[in-house]
Amino acid sequence: MVNNRNTRMGRTVLIAKDGRKLVELDRKKNDFQLYNLKNDNEERYKLAAQYPEPVSALKTFLLRELNSARPDL
């Protein structure tokens, strides 16, 4: 998991697992992007709308990690 607190586009958070990458663009708007890194390592194809189950699973894991007591996140 990567928590980029300040980027050109604002704050972004991402997690990669099992060849997929979930990027949080705007949590308040529930805006997440999903990429298949095995078949699309250039991240050209946004798959979140087509695959809601992996988005939900990765989002749950991501939010659990962000809300943990770990000081490095």
N, CA, C and O atoms as a Maestro MAE file, in Angstrom:
{
 s_m_m2io_version
 :::
 2.0.0
}

f_m_ct {
 s_m_title
 :::
 protein
 m_atom[292] {
  # First column is atom index #
  i_m_mmod_type
  r_m_x_coord
  r_m_y_coord
  r_m_z_coord
  i_m_residue_number
  s_m_chain_name
  s_m_pdb_residue_name
  s_m_pdb_atom_name
  i_m_atomic_number
  :::
  1 25 0.834 -1.159 0.000 1 A "MET " " N  " 7
  2 3 0.000 0.000 0.000 1 A "MET " " CA " 6
  3 2 0.889 1.235 0.000 1 A "MET " " C  " 6
  4 15 1.905 1.282 0.693 1 A "MET " " O  " 8
  5 25 0.497 2.229 -0.781 2 A "VAL " " N  " 7
  6 3 1.224 3.492 -0.855 2 A "VAL " " CA " 6
  7 2 0.250 4.612 -0.534 2 A "VAL " " C  " 6
  8 15 -0.844 4.676 -1.095 2 A "VAL " " O  " 8
  9 25 0.643 5.476 0.354 3 A "ASN " " N  " 7
  10 3 -0.171 6.625 0.730 3 A "ASN " " CA " 6
  11 2 0.599 7.880 0.338 3 A "ASN " " C  " 6
  12 15 1.449 8.350 1.095 3 A "ASN " " O  " 8
  13 25 0.307 8.423 -0.835 4 A "ASN " " N  " 7
  14 3 0.957 9.642 -1.306 4 A "ASN " " CA " 6
  15 2 0.170 10.827 -0.781 4 A "ASN " " C  " 6
  16 15 -0.887 11.166 -1.313 4 A "ASN " " O  " 8
  17 25 0.678 11.440 0.241 5 A "ARG " " N  " 7
  18 3 -0.077 12.514 0.880 5 A "ARG " " CA " 6
  19 2 -0.172 13.762 0.008 5 A "ARG " " C  " 6
  20 15 -1.181 14.466 0.051 5 A "ARG " " O  " 8
  21 25 0.838 14.041 -0.765 6 A "ASN " " N  " 7
  22 3 0.818 15.230 -1.615 6 A "ASN " " CA " 6
  23 2 1.392 14.902 -2.978 6 A "ASN " " C  " 6
  24 15 2.569 14.566 -3.104 6 A "ASN " " O  " 8
  25 25 0.561 15.000 -3.989 7 A "THR " " N  " 7
  26 3 1.004 14.810 -5.361 7 A "THR " " CA " 6
  27 2 0.483 15.965 -6.195 7 A "THR " " C  " 6
  28 15 -0.220 16.833 -5.677 7 A "THR " " O  " 8
  29 25 0.811 15.989 -7.459 8 A "ARG " " N  " 7
  30 3 0.296 17.037 -8.348 8 A "ARG " " CA " 6
  31 2 -1.223 17.055 -8.373 8 A "ARG " " C  " 6
  32 15 -1.842 18.114 -8.472 8 A "ARG " " O  " 8
  33 25 -1.812 15.877 -8.283 9 A "MET " " N  " 7
  34 3 -3.263 15.765 -8.375 9 A "MET " " CA " 6
  35 2 -3.930 15.761 -7.002 9 A "MET " " C  " 6
  36 15 -5.127 15.489 -6.905 9 A "MET " " O  " 8
  37 25 -3.190 16.054 -5.954 10 A "GLY " " N  " 7
  38 3 -3.747 15.997 -4.613 10 A "GLY " " CA " 6
  39 2 -3.266 14.742 -3.908 10 A "GLY " " C  " 6
  40 15 -2.188 14.227 -4.206 10 A "GLY " " O  " 8
  41 25 -4.050 14.262 -2.991 11 A "ARG " " N  " 7
  42 3 -3.687 13.087 -2.205 11 A "ARG " " CA " 6
  43 2 -4.194 11.832 -2.908 11 A "ARG " " C  " 6
  44 15 -5.361 11.765 -3.296 11 A "ARG " " O  " 8
  45 25 -3.336 10.854 -3.069 12 A "THR " " N  " 7
  46 3 -3.740 9.583 -3.654 12 A "THR " " CA " 6
  47 2 -3.286 8.438 -2.764 12 A "THR " " C  " 6
  48 15 -2.277 8.531 -2.065 12 A "THR " " O  " 8
  49 25 -4.043 7.373 -2.805 13 A "VAL " " N  " 7
  50 3 -3.715 6.163 -2.071 13 A "VAL " " CA " 6
  51 2 -3.909 5.011 -3.035 13 A "VAL " " C  " 6
  52 15 -4.856 5.003 -3.822 13 A "VAL " " O  " 8
  53 25 -3.011 4.035 -2.975 14 A "LEU " " N  " 7
  54 3 -3.166 2.879 -3.851 14 A "LEU " " CA " 6
  55 2 -2.740 1.618 -3.142 14 A "LEU " " C  " 6
  56 15 -1.983 1.639 -2.171 14 A "LEU " " O  " 8
  57 25 -3.255 0.516 -3.661 15 A "ILE " " N  " 7
  58 3 -2.873 -0.801 -3.167 15 A "ILE " " CA " 6
  59 2 -2.797 -1.735 -4.363 15 A "ILE " " C  " 6
  60 15 -3.629 -1.666 -5.268 15 A "ILE " " O  " 8
  61 25 -1.807 -2.600 -4.367 16 A "ALA " " N  " 7
  62 3 -1.652 -3.596 -5.430 16 A "ALA " " CA " 6
  63 2 -1.639 -4.974 -4.778 16 A "ALA " " C  " 6
  64 15 -0.936 -5.217 -3.797 16 A "ALA " " O  " 8
  65 25 -2.436 -5.863 -5.354 17 A "LYS " " N  " 7
  66 3 -2.533 -7.224 -4.809 17 A "LYS " " CA " 6
  67 2 -3.027 -8.147 -5.914 17 A "LYS " " C  " 6
  68 15 -3.940 -7.800 -6.663 17 A "LYS " " O  " 8
  69 25 -2.423 -9.314 -6.010 18 A "ASP " " N  " 7
  70 3 -2.845 -10.344 -6.972 18 A "ASP " " CA " 6
  71 2 -2.903 -9.817 -8.403 18 A "ASP " " C  " 6
  72 15 -3.804 -10.184 -9.159 18 A "ASP " " O  " 8
  73 25 -1.968 -8.974 -8.779 19 A "GLY " " N  " 7
  74 3 -1.907 -8.473 -10.145 19 A "GLY " " CA " 6
  75 2 -2.862 -7.340 -10.451 19 A "GLY " " C  " 6
  76 15 -2.961 -6.895 -11.595 19 A "GLY " " O  " 8
  77 25 -3.564 -6.872 -9.437 20 A "ARG " " N  " 7
  78 3 -4.487 -5.751 -9.621 20 A "ARG " " CA " 6
  79 2 -4.021 -4.566 -8.802 20 A "ARG " " C  " 6
  80 15 -3.372 -4.723 -7.768 20 A "ARG " " O  " 8
  81 25 -4.358 -3.388 -9.274 21 A "LYS " " N  " 7
  82 3 -3.997 -2.160 -8.574 21 A "LYS " " CA " 6
  83 2 -5.250 -1.303 -8.431 21 A "LYS " " C  " 6
  84 15 -5.932 -1.010 -9.413 21 A "LYS " " O  " 8
  85 25 -5.541 -0.905 -7.191 22 A "LEU " " N  " 7
  86 3 -6.663 -0.029 -6.916 22 A "LEU " " CA " 6
  87 2 -6.117 1.326 -6.498 22 A "LEU " " C  " 6
  88 15 -5.270 1.413 -5.609 22 A "LEU " " O  " 8
  89 25 -6.599 2.374 -7.137 23 A "VAL " " N  " 7
  90 3 -6.162 3.738 -6.835 23 A "VAL " " CA " 6
  91 2 -7.369 4.518 -6.338 23 A "VAL " " C  " 6
  92 15 -8.405 4.575 -7.001 23 A "VAL " " O  " 8
  93 25 -7.223 5.112 -5.171 24 A "GLU " " N  " 7
  94 3 -8.278 5.965 -4.631 24 A "GLU " " CA " 6
  95 2 -8.052 7.377 -5.150 24 A "GLU " " C  " 6
  96 15 -7.031 7.999 -4.857 24 A "GLU " " O  " 8
  97 25 -9.006 7.875 -5.919 25 A "LEU " " N  " 7
  98 3 -8.908 9.236 -6.444 25 A "LEU " " CA " 6
  99 2 -9.645 10.221 -5.549 25 A "LEU " " C  " 6
  100 15 -9.145 11.313 -5.279 25 A "LEU " " O  " 8
  101 25 -10.833 9.838 -5.087 26 A "ASP " " N  " 7
  102 3 -11.635 10.706 -4.224 26 A "ASP " " CA " 6
  103 2 -12.562 9.834 -3.389 26 A "ASP " " C  " 6
  104 15 -13.562 9.321 -3.891 26 A "ASP " " O  " 8
  105 25 -12.230 9.671 -2.128 27 A "ARG " " N  " 7
  106 3 -13.017 8.796 -1.252 27 A "ARG " " CA " 6
  107 2 -14.431 9.335 -1.053 27 A "ARG " " C  " 6
  108 15 -15.385 8.558 -1.015 27 A "ARG " " O  " 8
  109 25 -14.578 10.647 -0.927 28 A "LYS " " N  " 7
  110 3 -15.904 11.237 -0.705 28 A "LYS " " CA " 6
  111 2 -16.847 10.977 -1.871 28 A "LYS " " C  " 6
  112 15 -18.051 10.818 -1.673 28 A "LYS " " O  " 8
  113 25 -16.314 10.934 -3.070 29 A "LYS " " N  " 7
  114 3 -17.118 10.671 -4.271 29 A "LYS " " CA " 6
  115 2 -17.124 9.188 -4.642 29 A "LYS " " C  " 6
  116 15 -17.698 8.796 -5.658 29 A "LYS " " O  " 8
  117 25 -16.478 8.368 -3.808 30 A "ASN " " N  " 7
  118 3 -16.335 6.934 -4.075 30 A "ASN " " CA " 6
  119 2 -15.708 6.702 -5.453 30 A "ASN " " C  " 6
  120 15 -16.163 5.855 -6.221 30 A "ASN " " O  " 8
  121 25 -14.673 7.459 -5.744 31 A "ASP " " N  " 7
  122 3 -13.994 7.401 -7.044 31 A "ASP " " CA " 6
  123 2 -12.706 6.599 -6.918 31 A "ASP " " C  " 6
  124 15 -11.710 7.074 -6.373 31 A "ASP " " O  " 8
  125 25 -12.746 5.380 -7.429 32 A "PHE " " N  " 7
  126 3 -11.606 4.473 -7.407 32 A "PHE " " CA " 6
  127 2 -11.377 3.957 -8.818 32 A "PHE " " C  " 6
  128 15 -12.323 3.801 -9.591 32 A "PHE " " O  " 8
  129 25 -10.124 3.693 -9.153 33 A "GLN " " N  " 7
  130 3 -9.786 3.090 -10.441 33 A "GLN " " CA " 6
  131 2 -9.102 1.756 -10.186 33 A "GLN " " C  " 6
  132 15 -8.290 1.616 -9.270 33 A "GLN " " O  " 8
  133 25 -9.449 0.784 -11.015 34 A "LEU " " N  " 7
  134 3 -8.864 -0.545 -10.929 34 A "LEU " " CA " 6
  135 2 -8.123 -0.847 -12.215 34 A "LEU " " C  " 6
  136 15 -8.626 -0.598 -13.311 34 A "LEU " " O  " 8
  137 25 -6.914 -1.388 -12.071 35 A "TYR " " N  " 7
  138 3 -6.104 -1.765 -13.230 35 A "TYR " " CA " 6
  139 2 -5.641 -3.205 -13.064 35 A "TYR " " C  " 6
  140 15 -5.414 -3.662 -11.943 35 A "TYR " " O  " 8
  141 25 -5.501 -3.920 -14.173 36 A "ASN " " N  " 7
  142 3 -4.947 -5.266 -14.191 36 A "ASN " " CA " 6
  143 2 -3.484 -5.136 -14.622 36 A "ASN " " C  " 6
  144 15 -3.189 -4.955 -15.803 36 A "ASN " " O  " 8
  145 25 -2.590 -5.227 -13.666 37 A "LEU " " N  " 7
  146 3 -1.172 -5.010 -13.953 37 A "LEU " " CA " 6
  147 2 -0.541 -6.148 -14.745 37 A "LEU " " C  " 6
  148 15 0.482 -5.947 -15.400 37 A "LEU " " O  " 8
  149 25 -1.128 -7.333 -14.697 38 A "LYS " " N  " 7
  150 3 -0.589 -8.468 -15.454 38 A "LYS " " CA " 6
  151 2 -0.770 -8.265 -16.953 38 A "LYS " " C  " 6
  152 15 0.123 -8.576 -17.740 38 A "LYS " " O  " 8
  153 25 -1.923 -7.745 -17.341 39 A "ASN " " N  " 7
  154 3 -2.237 -7.586 -18.766 39 A "ASN " " CA " 6
  155 2 -2.114 -6.153 -19.259 39 A "ASN " " C  " 6
  156 15 -2.129 -5.911 -20.466 39 A "ASN " " O  " 8
  157 25 -1.992 -5.206 -18.347 40 A "ASP " " N  " 7
  158 3 -2.009 -3.789 -18.706 40 A "ASP " " CA " 6
  159 2 -1.069 -3.021 -17.779 40 A "ASP " " C  " 6
  160 15 -1.512 -2.220 -16.957 40 A "ASP " " O  " 8
  161 25 0.225 -3.274 -17.920 41 A "ASN " " N  " 7
  162 3 1.179 -2.632 -17.014 41 A "ASN " " CA " 6
  163 2 1.333 -1.132 -17.249 41 A "ASN " " C  " 6
  164 15 1.955 -0.445 -16.438 41 A "ASN " " O  " 8
  165 25 0.784 -0.616 -18.334 42 A "GLU " " N  " 7
  166 3 0.813 0.824 -18.595 42 A "GLU " " CA " 6
  167 2 -0.434 1.527 -18.053 42 A "GLU " " C  " 6
  168 15 -0.568 2.745 -18.169 42 A "GLU " " O  " 8
  169 25 -1.330 0.761 -17.468 43 A "GLU " " N  " 7
  170 3 -2.547 1.280 -16.841 43 A "GLU " " CA " 6
  171 2 -3.385 2.116 -17.809 43 A "GLU " " C  " 6
  172 15 -3.771 3.244 -17.502 43 A "GLU " " O  " 8
  173 25 -3.651 1.554 -18.953 44 A "ARG " " N  " 7
  174 3 -4.460 2.236 -19.968 44 A "ARG " " CA " 6
  175 2 -5.951 1.984 -19.783 44 A "ARG " " C  " 6
  176 15 -6.775 2.835 -20.119 44 A "ARG " " O  " 8
  177 25 -6.298 0.810 -19.246 45 A "TYR " " N  " 7
  178 3 -7.698 0.393 -19.187 45 A "TYR " " CA " 6
  179 2 -8.218 0.432 -17.754 45 A "TYR " " C  " 6
  180 15 -7.743 -0.306 -16.892 45 A "TYR " " O  " 8
  181 25 -9.185 1.288 -17.512 46 A "LYS " " N  " 7
  182 3 -9.804 1.429 -16.200 46 A "LYS " " CA " 6
  183 2 -10.908 0.383 -16.084 46 A "LYS " " C  " 6
  184 15 -11.831 0.355 -16.898 46 A "LYS " " O  " 8
  185 25 -10.811 -0.473 -15.076 47 A "LEU " " N  " 7
  186 3 -11.686 -1.643 -14.985 47 A "LEU " " CA " 6
  187 2 -12.659 -1.617 -13.809 47 A "LEU " " C  " 6
  188 15 -13.381 -2.593 -13.603 47 A "LEU " " O  " 8
  189 25 -12.704 -0.554 -13.045 48 A "ALA " " N  " 7
  190 3 -13.526 -0.520 -11.833 48 A "ALA " " CA " 6
  191 2 -14.998 -0.771 -12.118 48 A "ALA " " C  " 6
  192 15 -15.646 -1.503 -11.371 48 A "ALA " " O  " 8
  193 25 -15.541 -0.189 -13.169 49 A "ALA " " N  " 7
  194 3 -16.963 -0.362 -13.476 49 A "ALA " " CA " 6
  195 2 -17.282 -1.797 -13.911 49 A "ALA " " C  " 6
  196 15 -18.384 -2.288 -13.668 49 A "ALA " " O  " 8
  197 25 -16.331 -2.460 -14.544 50 A "GLN " " N  " 7
  198 3 -16.553 -3.822 -15.033 50 A "GLN " " CA " 6
  199 2 -16.379 -4.886 -13.961 50 A "GLN " " C  " 6
  200 15 -16.960 -5.966 -14.061 50 A "GLN " " O  " 8
  201 25 -15.585 -4.592 -12.936 51 A "TYR " " N  " 7
  202 3 -15.252 -5.588 -11.916 51 A "TYR " " CA " 6
  203 2 -15.479 -5.020 -10.515 51 A "TYR " " C  " 6
  204 15 -14.516 -4.714 -9.813 51 A "TYR " " O  " 8
  205 25 -16.741 -4.876 -10.101 52 A "PRO " " N  " 7
  206 3 -17.023 -4.290 -8.793 52 A "PRO " " CA " 6
  207 2 -16.584 -5.161 -7.607 52 A "PRO " " C  " 6
  208 15 -16.289 -4.629 -6.537 52 A "PRO " " O  " 8
  209 25 -16.538 -6.481 -7.778 53 A "GLU " " N  " 7
  210 3 -16.156 -7.345 -6.664 53 A "GLU " " CA " 6
  211 2 -14.701 -7.130 -6.236 53 A "GLU " " C  " 6
  212 15 -14.451 -6.950 -5.044 53 A "GLU " " O  " 8
  213 25 -13.722 -7.141 -7.170 54 A "PRO " " N  " 7
  214 3 -12.346 -6.862 -6.747 54 A "PRO " " CA " 6
  215 2 -12.186 -5.442 -6.193 54 A "PRO " " C  " 6
  216 15 -11.391 -5.217 -5.281 54 A "PRO " " O  " 8
  217 25 -12.929 -4.500 -6.737 55 A "VAL " " N  " 7
  218 3 -12.861 -3.127 -6.219 55 A "VAL " " CA " 6
  219 2 -13.306 -3.114 -4.762 55 A "VAL " " C  " 6
  220 15 -12.647 -2.514 -3.912 55 A "VAL " " O  " 8
  221 25 -14.407 -3.764 -4.477 56 A "SER " " N  " 7
  222 3 -14.930 -3.800 -3.114 56 A "SER " " CA " 6
  223 2 -13.953 -4.473 -2.155 56 A "SER " " C  " 6
  224 15 -13.713 -3.975 -1.056 56 A "SER " " O  " 8
  225 25 -13.395 -5.598 -2.571 57 A "ALA " " N  " 7
  226 3 -12.456 -6.326 -1.703 57 A "ALA " " CA " 6
  227 2 -11.190 -5.506 -1.451 57 A "ALA " " C  " 6
  228 15 -10.742 -5.398 -0.309 57 A "ALA " " O  " 8
  229 25 -10.618 -4.936 -2.493 58 A "LEU " " N  " 7
  230 3 -9.399 -4.142 -2.318 58 A "LEU " " CA " 6
  231 2 -9.681 -2.860 -1.535 58 A "LEU " " C  " 6
  232 15 -8.850 -2.416 -0.743 58 A "LEU " " O  " 8
  233 25 -10.843 -2.274 -1.757 59 A "LYS " " N  " 7
  234 3 -11.216 -1.060 -1.039 59 A "LYS " " CA " 6
  235 2 -11.356 -1.343 0.458 59 A "LYS " " C  " 6
  236 15 -10.905 -0.549 1.284 59 A "LYS " " O  " 8
  237 25 -11.970 -2.454 0.806 60 A "THR " " N  " 7
  238 3 -12.103 -2.837 2.212 60 A "THR " " CA " 6
  239 2 -10.736 -3.006 2.851 60 A "THR " " C  " 6
  240 15 -10.493 -2.513 3.952 60 A "THR " " O  " 8
  241 25 -9.848 -3.699 2.165 61 A "PHE " " N  " 7
  242 3 -8.492 -3.906 2.675 61 A "PHE " " CA " 6
  243 2 -7.750 -2.573 2.809 61 A "PHE " " C  " 6
  244 15 -7.091 -2.321 3.817 61 A "PHE " " O  " 8
  245 25 -7.862 -1.735 1.796 62 A "LEU " " N  " 7
  246 3 -7.196 -0.436 1.792 62 A "LEU " " CA " 6
  247 2 -7.668 0.426 2.951 62 A "LEU " " C  " 6
  248 15 -6.844 0.996 3.667 62 A "LEU " " O  " 8
  249 25 -8.972 0.535 3.149 63 A "LEU " " N  " 7
  250 3 -9.508 1.376 4.217 63 A "LEU " " CA " 6
  251 2 -9.164 0.817 5.591 63 A "LEU " " C  " 6
  252 15 -8.922 1.577 6.529 63 A "LEU " " O  " 8
  253 25 -9.141 -0.506 5.712 64 A "ARG " " N  " 7
  254 3 -8.734 -1.115 6.986 64 A "ARG " " CA " 6
  255 2 -7.288 -0.740 7.313 64 A "ARG " " C  " 6
  256 15 -6.976 -0.418 8.459 64 A "ARG " " O  " 8
  257 25 -6.414 -0.782 6.322 65 A "GLU " " N  " 7
  258 3 -5.018 -0.410 6.544 65 A "GLU " " CA " 6
  259 2 -4.880 1.074 6.880 65 A "GLU " " C  " 6
  260 15 -4.111 1.438 7.770 65 A "GLU " " O  " 8
  261 25 -5.611 1.924 6.184 66 A "LEU " " N  " 7
  262 3 -5.527 3.360 6.445 66 A "LEU " " CA " 6
  263 2 -6.031 3.718 7.836 66 A "LEU " " C  " 6
  264 15 -5.530 4.657 8.454 66 A "LEU " " O  " 8
  265 25 -7.008 2.985 8.330 67 A "ASN " " N  " 7
  266 3 -7.578 3.258 9.638 67 A "ASN " " CA " 6
  267 2 -6.870 2.517 10.764 67 A "ASN " " C  " 6
  268 15 -7.291 2.593 11.918 67 A "ASN " " O  " 8
  269 25 -5.800 1.803 10.438 68 A "SER " " N  " 7
  270 3 -5.057 1.065 11.461 68 A "SER " " CA " 6
  271 2 -4.242 2.039 12.309 68 A "SER " " C  " 6
  272 15 -4.132 3.224 11.994 68 A "SER " " O  " 8
  273 25 -3.693 1.526 13.353 69 A "ALA " " N  " 7
  274 3 -2.915 2.355 14.281 69 A "ALA " " CA " 6
  275 2 -1.466 2.539 13.831 69 A "ALA " " C  " 6
  276 15 -0.652 3.088 14.573 69 A "ALA " " O  " 8
  277 25 -1.145 2.090 12.637 70 A "ARG " " N  " 7
  278 3 0.245 2.183 12.171 70 A "ARG " " CA " 6
  279 2 0.618 3.645 11.930 70 A "ARG " " C  " 6
  280 15 -0.078 4.346 11.196 70 A "ARG " " O  " 8
  281 25 1.694 4.102 12.531 71 A "PRO " " N  " 7
  282 3 2.088 5.508 12.359 71 A "PRO " " CA " 6
  283 2 2.684 5.830 10.994 71 A "PRO " " C  " 6
  284 15 2.790 7.004 10.639 71 A "PRO " " O  " 8
  285 25 3.076 4.817 10.219 72 A "ASP " " N  " 7
  286 3 3.683 5.072 8.922 72 A "ASP " " CA " 6
  287 2 2.662 5.278 7.816 72 A "ASP " " C  " 6
  288 15 3.046 5.541 6.676 72 A "ASP " " O  " 8
  289 25 1.378 5.167 8.117 73 A "LEU " " N  " 7
  290 3 0.351 5.340 7.085 73 A "LEU " " CA " 6
  291 2 -0.329 6.648 7.243 73 A "LEU " " C  " 6
  292 15 -1.227 6.975 6.466 73 A "LEU " " O  " 8
  :::
 }
 m_bond[291] {
  # First column is bond index #
  i_m_from
  i_m_to
  i_m_order
  :::
  1 1 2 1
  2 2 3 1
  3 3 4 2
  4 3 5 1
  5 5 6 1
  6 6 7 1
  7 7 8 2
  8 7 9 1
  9 9 10 1
  10 10 11 1
  11 11 12 2
  12 11 13 1
  13 13 14 1
  14 14 15 1
  15 15 16 2
  16 15 17 1
  17 17 18 1
  18 18 19 1
  19 19 20 2
  20 19 21 1
  21 21 22 1
  22 22 23 1
  23 23 24 2
  24 23 25 1
  25 25 26 1
  26 26 27 1
  27 27 28 2
  28 27 29 1
  29 29 30 1
  30 30 31 1
  31 31 32 2
  32 31 33 1
  33 33 34 1
  34 34 35 1
  35 35 36 2
  36 35 37 1
  37 37 38 1
  38 38 39 1
  39 39 40 2
  40 39 41 1
  41 41 42 1
  42 42 43 1
  43 43 44 2
  44 43 45 1
  45 45 46 1
  46 46 47 1
  47 47 48 2
  48 47 49 1
  49 49 50 1
  50 50 51 1
  51 51 52 2
  52 51 53 1
  53 53 54 1
  54 54 55 1
  55 55 56 2
  56 55 57 1
  57 57 58 1
  58 58 59 1
  59 59 60 2
  60 59 61 1
  61 61 62 1
  62 62 63 1
  63 63 64 2
  64 63 65 1
  65 65 66 1
  66 66 67 1
  67 67 68 2
  68 67 69 1
  69 69 70 1
  70 70 71 1
  71 71 72 2
  72 71 73 1
  73 73 74 1
  74 74 75 1
  75 75 76 2
  76 75 77 1
  77 77 78 1
  78 78 79 1
  79 79 80 2
  80 79 81 1
  81 81 82 1
  82 82 83 1
  83 83 84 2
  84 83 85 1
  85 85 86 1
  86 86 87 1
  87 87 88 2
  88 87 89 1
  89 89 90 1
  90 90 91 1
  91 91 92 2
  92 91 93 1
  93 93 94 1
  94 94 95 1
  95 95 96 2
  96 95 97 1
  97 97 98 1
  98 98 99 1
  99 99 100 2
  100 99 101 1
  101 101 102 1
  102 102 103 1
  103 103 104 2
  104 103 105 1
  105 105 106 1
  106 106 107 1
  107 107 108 2
  108 107 109 1
  109 109 110 1
  110 110 111 1
  111 111 112 2
  112 111 113 1
  113 113 114 1
  114 114 115 1
  115 115 116 2
  116 115 117 1
  117 117 118 1
  118 118 119 1
  119 119 120 2
  120 119 121 1
  121 121 122 1
  122 122 123 1
  123 123 124 2
  124 123 125 1
  125 125 126 1
  126 126 127 1
  127 127 128 2
  128 127 129 1
  129 129 130 1
  130 130 131 1
  131 131 132 2
  132 131 133 1
  133 133 134 1
  134 134 135 1
  135 135 136 2
  136 135 137 1
  137 137 138 1
  138 138 139 1
  139 139 140 2
  140 139 141 1
  141 141 142 1
  142 142 143 1
  143 143 144 2
  144 143 145 1
  145 145 146 1
  146 146 147 1
  147 147 148 2
  148 147 149 1
  149 149 150 1
  150 150 151 1
  151 151 152 2
  152 151 153 1
  153 153 154 1
  154 154 155 1
  155 155 156 2
  156 155 157 1
  157 157 158 1
  158 158 159 1
  159 159 160 2
  160 159 161 1
  161 161 162 1
  162 162 163 1
  163 163 164 2
  164 163 165 1
  165 165 166 1
  166 166 167 1
  167 167 168 2
  168 167 169 1
  169 169 170 1
  170 170 171 1
  171 171 172 2
  172 171 173 1
  173 173 174 1
  174 174 175 1
  175 175 176 2
  176 175 177 1
  177 177 178 1
  178 178 179 1
  179 179 180 2
  180 179 181 1
  181 181 182 1
  182 182 183 1
  183 183 184 2
  184 183 185 1
  185 185 186 1
  186 186 187 1
  187 187 188 2
  188 187 189 1
  189 189 190 1
  190 190 191 1
  191 191 192 2
  192 191 193 1
  193 193 194 1
  194 194 195 1
  195 195 196 2
  196 195 197 1
  197 197 198 1
  198 198 199 1
  199 199 200 2
  200 199 201 1
  201 201 202 1
  202 202 203 1
  203 203 204 2
  204 203 205 1
  205 205 206 1
  206 206 207 1
  207 207 208 2
  208 207 209 1
  209 209 210 1
  210 210 211 1
  211 211 212 2
  212 211 213 1
  213 213 214 1
  214 214 215 1
  215 215 216 2
  216 215 217 1
  217 217 218 1
  218 218 219 1
  219 219 220 2
  220 219 221 1
  221 221 222 1
  222 222 223 1
  223 223 224 2
  224 223 225 1
  225 225 226 1
  226 226 227 1
  227 227 228 2
  228 227 229 1
  229 229 230 1
  230 230 231 1
  231 231 232 2
  232 231 233 1
  233 233 234 1
  234 234 235 1
  235 235 236 2
  236 235 237 1
  237 237 238 1
  238 238 239 1
  239 239 240 2
  240 239 241 1
  241 241 242 1
  242 242 243 1
  243 243 244 2
  244 243 245 1
  245 245 246 1
  246 246 247 1
  247 247 248 2
  248 247 249 1
  249 249 250 1
  250 250 251 1
  251 251 252 2
  252 251 253 1
  253 253 254 1
  254 254 255 1
  255 255 256 2
  256 255 257 1
  257 257 258 1
  258 258 259 1
  259 259 260 2
  260 259 261 1
  261 261 262 1
  262 262 263 1
  263 263 264 2
  264 263 265 1
  265 265 266 1
  266 266 267 1
  267 267 268 2
  268 267 269 1
  269 269 270 1
  270 270 271 1
  271 271 272 2
  272 271 273 1
  273 273 274 1
  274 274 275 1
  275 275 276 2
  276 275 277 1
  277 277 278 1
  278 278 279 1
  279 279 280 2
  280 279 281 1
  281 281 282 1
  282 282 283 1
  283 283 284 2
  284 283 285 1
  285 285 286 1
  286 286 287 1
  287 287 288 2
  288 287 289 1
  289 289 290 1
  290 290 291 1
  291 291 292 2
  :::
 }
}
